[in-house]
Each structure stands twice: as C-alpha cells, then as structure tokens.
Amino acid sequence: MTDAAALPGQPRGGALSGPATERAVNVLAPNPSAMTLDGTNTWIVAEPDSELAVVVDPGPLDEGHLAAVVAAAEQAGKRVALTLLTHGHPDHAEGAARFAELTGTAVRALDPALRLGDEGLAEGDTVTTGGLELRVVATPGHTSDSISFALPADHALLTGDTVLGRGTTVVAHPDGELAAYLDSLERIRSLTGDGSVVSILPGHGPVVPDAAAMVAFYRVHRAERLDQVRQALADGAAAEDDPVEGVLRRVYADVPSAVWPAARLSILAQLEYLSG
Ligand SMILES: [Zn+2]
C-alpha cells in the first residue's frame, strides 16, 4: 500500500505568497481555476544584498496583482529591473506589457513576439542582474517556447508550466510536443542528478522541495498514460468516429470535466507521438 497523498503530484496544500528560497519570493496571482490551480506564481528573484530584482511571469493582466508585485519588491527594498517570461500562455504573459510599463523594464522571452526591448533569450544564456545569475534552460514540450530558469545560488529551477507544484502538465498540442516534453524532463532530471537543481519553483502550485522525485513521478506518469492510451486504442477507441473522445472516456474518466479541453490536447499530443 502506498499513501497517495504523500506521492508527488497529489494535493499537498496550495501555493502561498511569500519567500520560497533565499532569493525567490512568490506573489500569487488571483486567477485560480482547474487549469491554473491556486493561480499563477509570479516570482520576484534578487540577490539578498542587491537593490535590483528580476520578475519571472508577471501573470494575467490584473492591475491589482501587478501593483502587488511592484509593492512586494519595494517592501523588500528592491526595484524591478527586468521582466522574464517562461512562455507565452496568457496566465503567465498577458500582464507583461503593462508590468513593463509600470516598472520601466524590458521583457525578455524566447518568442520574439513576446519581447519588449532589444534582447531575447535563448538556451544557455545567463541573465545577470544586480549580481543575480539566472541561466536559461530550454524545456520545450508544454509549449514550443517554454523555457526554465536555473537559479544556481539557491539550487532551484523556475519551471513555468513544464513541471507544476502538483498535478501534471498539459502538452498543449499542436504547439506542444510530447517527444520534446520527454526530452525536457530528461534535461531536468540530469540537472537534479548532478545536484545543481534540488527544488522547483513552479508556475502553479506549491514549491517542490524534491525536484528529482517530482521529475521521476512525471516520467512514470507519462509512461503510464501512454500505455493507457495504447490500450484504449486497442480496446476500440481507434475504430470510433472520434478516437480522441474514445480515449478521453476510457483513460481520463477520473479527470474533472473542466480539464477535458486540456486533456484532449494531451491526447492529441500522445496520438501524434505514438504515430511518429
Ligand atoms: Zn502554460
């Protein structure tokens, strides 16, 4: 017997605003839903003795939230000097332009369409602000533009939606791809293997203190889902008018209906992967 509540991915409390590591503080956005869990985590990251801070994922276009992020930085004696995005989904990026206006900062992202200012971001880049060092780790799969930020000084990885604080991630077909996603999990696993990443600061849900265990859980979950999808196809879903619906009914019966649109995208991503 296992205690399901003790497994990674099972509910273990929610995301909270406040300090998570020595350098990272969460300001939780007020946009909870079946897809966003407690809401979007907006991360303020700074060296303790620096006046300059970096904000990762300002979140939705919510004036109260954006003002709260600015206020939280100011209360810590810091000024926001740069805005970064993990990917372009609106619950992370919709407020970025307004936040950049409020703070007079540039916005850097992998997708050029999301940037404000001259500088982008790419795999291997190191962002240095006020002595803070963040390293860009390409982690496509949830979306093609998904990146993570390693915070080496705290042995932490800001993962956006690539790894969440609980539950599992949607591979948002067709932009998201399962093969790329599995490669990204392997990348994160290798970072945990050499000790450079110990904890995960996710885009939704609570901080993950044991990154290696969570990534292992994600890999097992993905393999199990693929087996279930294969089985559902063999059991008749493949012959139905709408195989996606057939797989949804057989495999995702335990998932709340509010998540079905996202589950359909994940099923499409899995069908594409299995046919590739
Ligand atoms: Zn997303």
Residues whose N, C-alpha, C, O or C-beta is under 5 A from the ligand:
A	BS01	ZN	H89 D161
